[in-house]
Amino acid sequence: MNYKTKKRDFQALKDFIGGRERELAKTLIGLTDGNSRERHQQCPLCEPLGYIGNGTPPFYIREAGSFHCRKCGFGGDIFSLLQAVNNSTPAEAFDAIANVAGYIYPNTQQQKASSDDKPTVFLPTFCLDEDSPVFKATAQHRSDILFGDYQRAGAKLFRDGIAIPMFDTGGVLSGWGRYFQYGGKPKLLGKSGIVGIDAVYNLRIVKQAKIVFKTAGVSDYLVLSGMIERLGLESDYYCFTNGAGENELPYKFESLLRPALSGLSVGVIQDNDEAGKSGALCWAEHLASFATDVRIVMIPPVIFDCEVKDLRDFFAMDGVGIADLFFQ
């Protein structure tokens, strides 16, 4: 979309990104998760000045989404932060944020695209609300995926379900994986990408993980990433997936995956069907060209005399942990 030809409504964009300022700043200028509730970290503007008197990094993020530095005195929203860091104009900051956030202008038409460059489908989405009838009706079909799992992935509500964002290798929103109120597998709208609002950024810094799992699809990604977070094992394990699952060739993500997974141990989780087998083999063979130890992980239909249908059943068994996926 050519943002320069459209009227920029800063308040509308602020409302659209509300609650996602930290995630956007991570993608756009490389902020980190930091520490403590206020995400203390080094300031992107005055980093050489170091720490304040009590040893705490000077730059922090308020719950309202504004950024502040106790050292250089900077204070402002994500628009002013992006302008200061990149020495850009307000219009340039607006366009960069709108592009990454997936914001579209009301009552405008997409630029004409060729058949090889189809425009991304962006949905009219709303903030995720656990008490919403839409969320409750949709989530009842996948009780193993918790509200926090959807929330962590940056999910949004739309008229008849839940939308999970996907991003291209550059961190730009490319499409959505949609769960519907009446159940079924998530349907891909727009272009496939890496699933989850922080996934592209996290893949770039995943070197500390002992094992990285590539799941077979969106649902398994949400279940496994939630389990890792709830057990406090983020420093040991990481998981990711693409919107189209293992039916999608891995080569399109080469520029992101090769530097991210080089030298790491990777487990490719396989669906128990023919398409899952062939897809997992394709991904494993490709990742093995740069990862150190690549294994295909098949969740067996029966293990320890218990019937296993999916990752939820696997983790429900006593004594079974995440490492058992890789070393089973």
N, C-alpha and C positions, 0 to 999 in steps of 0.2 A: 504494500500500500504506500502511496506517495503522501506521506504525512504533511509535506510542505504545502500541499494544495488544500489542506483542510484547516478549519478553524480549531485552534487548540483551546480546549476547555480544561484548565488546570484543576479546577475543583472537581469536575467529573472524573478526571483521571485519579485524583487523590482518593475519591470515594471508591473507585474501582479497585485500587491496590491496597486499600485499608487492611492493615494487619500483615502485609507481606513486604514491608519496607526492608527488613533485615535480609530476607531471601533475595530481593532484587539487588540490594547493595552488594551482597556476596557475589552475585553473577556479574554485575556491571563493573565493580571496582575492586573485587577480591577481598572484601571484609571476611572475617572468620566468625565462628560461633562465639569466640571469646570465653569469658568465665563469669560466673555469678549471674543473677537475674538480669542485670543490666548489660551483660555481654561485654565487659571491660576488655579492651585490647589497645594495641598501639594505634595512634592517630594516623590516618592516611595522608594528612596534611603536614604534620610536624613530627613525624616518627623519630628523627634524630634527637629530639629533646628528651626522649626517654620517659621515665616514670615520675609520678608525683611523690610527695614526701613519704607516704606510708607504703610505698612499693607497689601500689595499684596502677595498672595501665591507665592513662588519662582519658582515653576515648570511650564513650559509653552510649548505649541506645536506650531511650526511655520506652516504656510500654506503649505510649501513644505513637511511637514510630519516628520520633525526632532524634537527631544525633548531636552529641555535645563533646567538647574536649576541654578538660580543666587546665590544659597546658597552654594551648594557643588561643583559647577563647572561642573557637568556632561553635556555632549553634544554629541549627536549622533543620528543615525537612530534607527528604531525599533529593528533591529538585536542586536545592541550594548546595547540597553536598556534592552532587554530581558535577555541577557547574564549577565548584571550587577545585575539585580533584582533577578534572579534565580541562579546566580553563575553557569551558564551553559556554555558549549562550543559553538563555532559558529555553528557546525553541529547540536547540540541539539536545538539551537534557530531557525535555518533554518527549521528543521523538524516540530517544534511546530507551526511556522507561516504558513508553507505550508499546514499543516493538517487543521487548522482552516479556512484558506483562500480558501481552495478547489483547490489548485494548483496541477497540474499533470505534470509529466515529459513527454517531447515529445518523440514519437517513442518508448514507453515502453508498456508492457502488464500488466494489473492488475494481482495480485496474484490470483490463483484459489480459488474460494470461494464456500462454500457449499450452497445448496438451501435455507438454513435458514439464510444465511449471504451474500446476494447478494451485489456486489459492487455498490457504489453510481455512478450514471451516471453524469459525469462532462462534461460540454459543452465548446466548444471553444467560449469564450465570449469576448466582447469588451466594452470599457467604454461607459456609457450611453451618448448619444448625441442627444439633442433636435432637431437639424437640420438634423439629419440623415434621409434619405428616409425610412429606415427600421422602425425607431421610429415613424415617421409621419404616415406611412401606418398602423402600428399596433395600434397606439393610437386613430386613428379616429373611431375605433369600440367601444371605451370606453371613450367618451369625458368627463365623470364625474371624471375620474382619471387624475390628472394633472402631469406634468413632475416632479414637486417637490415631489409628492407622491411616484412615482417610485424611484426617487433619494434617498429619505429618507429611503426606504426599502432596499437599496443596489442593485437595479436592474442593470442588464447588458444587452447589446444587443447581439444577435447572428444572424445567417445568415438570418432568416426569422421571427424574432419577438423579444420579450422582455422576459427576464428570471428573476424571483424573487427568491432569495435564501431562503432556509429553513434550520433550524438547529436542531440537537437533543438536549436533555435536558442538555447535557454537553457543548453546545455551538459550536459543530463541524458541519460543513456543511454536510448536509445529502441528499439534492436534490434541484430541481428547479421547480417552477411553471411557465409554459411557455405560454405566449400569442402569437398567431400567426397573421401574416399580414392579413389573411382572416377572422379574427374574431373568435367567439366562446368562450367557457369558457376556462380558463387556464388548461393546461394538466400537470399532475404531472410526472416528470422524476426523477428517483432515489427514495429514501425513503422519506416519509412524515416527516415533522418536524414543529417547530414553525416558522412562516413566518416573515421575516424581519431581517436585519443584526444586529440590536441592541435588538431584541425582548427578547432573553433569558436573557441577562444582565438586561434589564429593568424590566422584571418580578421579578427578584430577589430583586429589590429595589422599588417595586410598592406600598409599604405600605401607602404612603401618599395620594393615590388616594381615592376620595370619592366613585366613582363607577368604576368598571372594566367591560368592555364589551367583551364578546366572540362572534365574528362575525361568520356568517355561511360559509364564504369562503374567498378566497384571495382578490377578487374585493371589497367586502364590507369592509374588513380590510383596504385596501388602501384608500378608500373613507372616512371612519370614522376617521382613524388616521390623514389624511390630514386636515379634518375639525377641529379636536382637536388642531392641531398645529397652524393652521391659526388663530384660535380664541384665542390663547394663554392660553388654558385651560389644559395644561399638568399636572398641579398640582392637578386638580380636577378629570380628567377622563383619563382612559387608555384603550386601546383595544388590543386584540391579537387574533390570530387564528392559526389553524394548516392547513397544506397543503391539506389534504383530507377532510376538512370541518367536518360537523356534522355526516357524515356517518362513521367517524373513532371513535373507542372507546376511551374515555378519559384516560383509565387506563395506557396507555403507557407513559403518561406525568405526572403521579402521583408524581414522585420524585421532579419535578419542581413546579407543581401547588399547592400541599398541603402547603408547607411552604410559597409560595408567596401569596396565596389568603386566607389563614386562617384568619377568623375574618372580611373579607371585604364584601362589597355589590357587587354582580355580576349580570349582565344582559346577558342572553344567547339569542342572536338575531336569530330568526327562519326564515327559508325560507318558503314561502307560498306554500308548497306541502307536500305530505304524508311523503316523506323521510326527509324533513326538520322538520316536527313535531316530528317524532319519534327520530330523531337525537338530536334535542334540548332538548327533555324530558330526554334522556339518559345523556346528559352532565349536565343538571340542577340537576338531582337526584344525580349524582356523586359529583358535586361541593358542593352541599348542605351538604355533610358530613363534610366539614371543613369551608366553607364560611358562614358568618352570615346571609345574606339576599340574596337569589338567586331567580331571576325571569326570566321567559321565555318572551322574547320581540318579539311580532309579529307585523310586519309592516302591518297594515290593508290595504286591496285593495282600500278602500275609507276612507278618514278622512277629516273633515271640508269641505265636498262637493268637495274635490279634489281627482282625481285619483292618487294613489300612487303605483308605480311599484317597486321602490327600494329606497335606502337611499338617493340618489340624489334628488328624488322627495319629500321625507319627509322633507329634510332640506331646500328645495326651498320654502316651505310654510311660509308665514309671521308669525312671532311670535313663530315659533317652534324651540326649542333648543335641545341640546344634552340630557339634563336632561329629556326631554319629552319622550325619548326612554324608560327610566326606570320607569317613574311615569305615563305613559299614562293610 
